[in-house]
Amino acid sequence: MDFIDRAGQLLKTRLGERLKFRPQLDSHPKPRARMERLELANLGDFFYTSPIFRYAKNFFDTVFEYASSLDDQSLFESLPGEI
């Protein structure tokens, strides 16, 4: 969910004049904060993330960094035909 929020904000900021967006994209509280609270509530004071969670976070961070590095036209062209 964190990736979806961040990607939506990136697209709205960079391509908001070319694409239609809802007025509010994010959720409250942020997905990352929800996950941290959930893990702390379930595991006490020791913050732990599973290997699959760490893999997914690193994967989506890499995708987000790549998308952020594209110029606006390349970012627009990388989107699927219908959004």
Beta strands, then each sheet from edge to edge (+ up, - down):
end
